[in-house]
């Protein structure tokens, strides 16, 4: 195959508009609103026990979704943004096929785990099991649309899901009896998502290629497995730290600490949406040897997210407008006691985002994985000190200190790569 110059490659790639990042953030906001609405409606129509079972089932679904993203979707935005239009069409069919291929074993694992935990399969579990493949495809298609600079279409797709689920919820609340409302609400959400998966495939003008999916998984295993390990280590450490803190200083204090993190939920819209949108641009910049632009993009992203986090942290720490106390109610005093260290931790984490997305854009997932494993071990070690204190505040400050180490390590990895990479180095794209 003849080697194309950067200019020729740019002409063959779909353009990524500057507004793509904003549409990406908007898309993530709509997606989170859809899931939030589902949780609120289920909470209103369910008994406390049924709602507890629902939250555990959804936690399993979110874990499965995160693994699917690590195996396929994140790799798509890292590796396929540098391909030309014709190569992208082939690669995207294969990536969708890979998503469909892993949906089956993930669904079986999900079902087996739920059965092992609860002793039997509930209706909500079965509904999500049946709908898992189209739901994973819809999410993968979102990533693909953002990668090709069509985050606007991803936003429209998630908005369609929100509208369809609202119609479904209204019908259930109006027509269904109280006995099966929980299952019917979840079914309305899942059916809306499955319909939007078909719409997304139409938007992409691409459909899954199962045989090509197996080829895609083999070819991209060098990035997907480190991404899965990083995701699971981060999620696993966070949950283990919460359990350790609960055992050390008590469930009430741990609940207040968790409540402090929940108040930073809106920041997740910005971090996730912005990260999804700028990684394709970074992949192209590193691919074309434009190191200075890539590093500048990372710094700007870090500054934007860290600035937003610091501002939110100040508002919550000083309880301006009574936001914290209004949202958390009786839990607020416990959350307020650790709000300052949590705000510092979240701001440091936000500034680290620039380096994390930079490492992804440079196809260096294994490096960010190693840093994440170090941070997981340090977080668990710091949490263990909760058994030696009656206050959670020292442990919270310790977690902030761990994140400061993470910030240094993430940026050190990125800066070393930028300095040691020749100006015209290209990261290999794979189909």
N, C-alpha and C positions, 0 to 999 in steps of 0.2 A: 504494500500500500504506500503511495507517495506521502511524504511528510508535508503537512500543511504548515504554513506560517501562522503566527498568532492572529494576524489580520484576517487571513483566510478562514481560520477557525471561528473567529468572532462573527464573520459574515454567515457562517453555516449554523450558528447557534441561535435558538430563539432568544429574543431580547428580553431582559429583565427590567421592567420599568422601575423608576425610583419609588413609586408609590406601593411597590410590592410588599415592603416591610410593614407599612401601615395597614394594608389589607390583611396581612398575616396576623397582626395583633388583633384586628377586628374579628377575624375568623376564630381565633382562639377564645376571644371574649364570648362570642355566640355559642361556641361549643361548650364552654364551661357553664354558660347560662342554661343551656339545654339540660345538662346533667344536674345542675342545681335545682331546676324546676322539677325534674323527676323525683329528686330526693324529698323536696318539700311536699309534693302531692302525695307521695307514698306515706310520709310521716303523718299527714292529715287523715288518711283513710285506713291506716293500719293500727293494730294493737301494738303496745310497746314491744312485745315479743316478736311479732311479725316484722316490725321495723328493724329490730336488732338483727334478725335473720337476713333481711334485705341488705342492710349495710355490710354484713360479712360477705354476702354473695357478690355485691358490687365491688368490694375490695378485691375479691378474687378475679373478677372481670378486669378491673383496672390493672392488676398485676399481669394478667395475660396480655392485655393491650400493650403494656410497656415492653414486654418481651418481644411481641410482634414488631413493634416500632424499632427496637434495637436490632432485630435480625434483618429487617427489610427497609422500613421507611427511612430511618436515619441514614442508612447506607446509600439510599437513592439520592438524598439531597447532598451527600458528600461526593459521591463518585459520578453521578450521571449528569450533573450540571455542566460538565466540561465537554459533553458529547455534542455532536452536531444533530440536526433535526432528524435525519434518517436513522442514525444510530439510536437516538432517544426513543423513537417509536418502537424499535425492536426491544430495547432494554426495558421499557416500561411494561410491555406485554409480559416479558419474563418476570419482572418484579411483581406484577399483579398475580402471575401464576405462582410465584414463590409464596406470596401471602396466602393464596388459596390452599397451597400445599401444606403449609405449617398450621393452618387453621384446624385441620382434622386432629393432629396429635395434641395441639394445645387445648382443643375442646374436650378431648378424652381425659387429659390431665386435670382440667378444670372440673369435670364431672366426678372423677375419681377422688379428687381432693375434697370436694364438697360432701360426697358420700362418706368419706372417712371422718370428716369433722363432725357432721351432723347425724351420722348413722343411717340417714335415708336422703332421698332427693326431694327437695321441695319444688313447688310449681314454678317459682321464680327462677330457680337453677335450671330447670328444663327449658324454660322459655329462652334464657340467655344462651344455653347450649345450642339450641336449634338455630338461633339468630347469629351465632358467633362469626361464622364465615363472612356473611354480608357486612356485618358491622366492622370487621377487620379490613375488609376491602374498601369500605367507605373511608376509613381513616387513612389507609395507604394512598387512596386516590387524592385525598386532601394534600398529602405531602407531595405527590407528583405534580399537582396543579401549581403548588407554590414553587416547586423546583423549576418549572418552565416559565415562571413569571406571571402565572395566572392565579395569584392568591385571591383576586377579586372573585373568580369563579368558585373557589373554595369557600369564600365567605357566603356567596349566594346559596351554595349547596347546604351549608350548615344552617343558614337562615331558613331554607325550605324544610329541613329536619325540625327546627324549632316550631315552625308554623304547623306542620303536619302533626307533631306530637300534641300541640295545644288543641287542635281539632279533636284528636283522639281522646285526650284527657277530658275535654268538655263532654264528649259523647258518653264516656264511661261514667262520669259523675252524674250525668243526667239520666241515663237509661239503666245502668247496671244496679243490681241490688248490693247490699253491703257485704254479702258473704265472700265475693270473689273480686272485689275492687282492686286489691293490691296486685293480683296477677294480671288483671285486665289493663291496669295503668302501665305496668312494665311491658306488657305485650304491645300496647299502643306506641310506646317509646321505641321498642325494637322493630316493629313493622315500619315506622317512620324512617328509622335508620336504614333498614334494608331497601326501602324505596329510594332513598337518597344515594345508596350505593349504586343502583342502576343509573340514576341520573348522573352521578359522577363519572361512571364509565362512558356514558354518552358524551359528557363534556370533554373527556380525554380522547374520545374516538379510538379507544383501545380496550381490549378485553383480555382476561387472563389467558396465558399460554402455559398450561401445566407442565408439559415436557420441558419447555424452556425455563420454567421456574426451578426445576431441579438443577439444571445447568447453572442458573443464576446463583443459587445457594452455594454450590461448590466453588464458583469463581470468586465469590465475595466473602467467603468464610474468614479471611484474614482480618476483615473489619467487623463482621457481625458478631463473632464470638467475644472479642474484647468488649464490644458495646453491651452485650448481654451481661457479662461479668460485672462491668461497671454499674449497670442499672441495678442488678440484683444486690450487689454489695452496698450500694447507697441506700436502697430501700430496706434491705435487711438490717443494716446498722441502725437506721433511724428507728425502726420498730423495736429492736433489741434495747437501744438506749432508753426508750420510753418505758419498757418493762423493768429495766434495771432501776431507773429513777423511781418508778412506782413502788418497787420493793424496798428501796432505800429510804425515801423520805415520805412515802405515803401516796395513796391514790389521789387524794385531794390536791396536793401540791403538783403532782404530775399532770393532773387535769388542767390546772391553771397554766402550767408551762405549755401544754398542748394548745390551750386557748390563745396564748400569746402568738403562737405560730399561725393559728387559723386566721387571725386578724390581718396577717400579711398575704392572705389568699389572693386579693386583687393583683398583687405584684406578679403572681404566677402567669397571669394573662400576658403581661408585658414580656417576661423572660422567655416563656415558651413560644409565644408568637413571633417575637423578634429573632429568637434563635433559629426557628424554622425558616425564617425569611432571608436571613443574611448568610447562612452557611453556603447556599449555592453561589452567591456572589464571591464569597471568600474562596471557595473551591476553584472558581475561574481565575481569580487573582493569583493564587498560588500556582495553579497549572500554567499560567502564562509568565511566571517569574516576576510578577509585580509585587515584590515583598513589601515595599514601603506602603503601597495602598492597602494591602491586606492588614498590616499592622495598624495602620491608621483606622481602618474600619473596626478592628477589634477594640481599640482604645475608645472610639466614639460610642460603640455599643455599651462598653463597660461603664463609661461616664453617664450615659443616659439612664441605664438601669440602676446603677448605684445612687445616682442623684434622686431618682424616684423613691428608692428604698429608704434613703436617709430622710427624705421629707416625710414619708409615711411613718417612719420610726419616731421622728420628733412629735408628730401629731399624736401618736399612740402613747409615747412615753409620758407626755404631759397631759394626756387625756383631753386634748383640745376638742371642743364641740361635744364633749362627753361621748365620743364615738365608742371607746372601749367599754365603758360602763353600760351604755345602752345595749350594745350587742351581746356582751357576755353576762350581764346581770350579776348574780351572786358570785359568779366565778371571777369577776373582774379584780377584786383585791388580790387574789392569788396570782393572776396574770400580771397585774401591775408591778408586783414585787420583782419579777424577772424581765419586765419589758425592756429595760435599758440594755442588758446583755443580749437579749434576743434581737433587738434592733441593730446592735453592732454586728452580730453574727450574720443577719440577713443582708446588711449593707456590704460586708466583706464578701459574702457569697455572691452578691449581685455583681461586684466588680470583678470577681473571678470568672463570671460568665463570658467576658470578652476573650479571655485566654482559652476557655473550654471550647467555644465555637471556633476559635482560631485553629486549635488542634484538630478539630473535626474537619474544618475546611482544608487542612493540609494532610488529611487522611492519617492522622497520628492518634487514632483512638486508643491504641495500646498504651501510649504514654499517659493519657488522661485516666485510663483504667488503673495504672499503677499508682498514680497520685490518689485516686479515689479509694483504693484498697488501704493505703497508708492512713488516710483520714478516717476510714471506718474503724481501723484498729485503735487509733488515738481517741476517737469519740467514745468507743466502748470502755477504754481504760479510764477516761475522765469520768464517765458516768458511774463507774464503780466506786468513786470517792463519795457518792451519795450515801453509802453505808456508814461513812465516818463523820457525817455532819447531819445536823437537824434542819438545815436550811438548804433550799435548792439554789439560792443565789450564787454561791461559789462554783457549783457545778455548771450553771448557766454561763458564767464568765469563762469557765474552763472550755466550754464548747465554742465560745467566741474566739478564744485563743487558738483552738484547733483550726478554726476556719481561717485565721490569719496565716497560719502555716500553709494551709491549702492555697490561699491566694498567692503566696510567694512561689510555691512549687508549680502551680499551673502556669503562671507567667514566666517562670524560669524555663520551663520546657518549651514554651512558644518562642521566647526570645532566642534561646539557643538554636532552635530550628531555623529561625529567620537569619541569624548570623552565619550559620554553617551551610546554608543552601545557596548554591550558585544562582546568580540573578536570572538565568534562563532555564533553570531546572523546571521540569514538568512532572507533576504527579500523574501516574498512569491511570487513565480511565479504563474501565472494564465493562464489558457488556455480558 
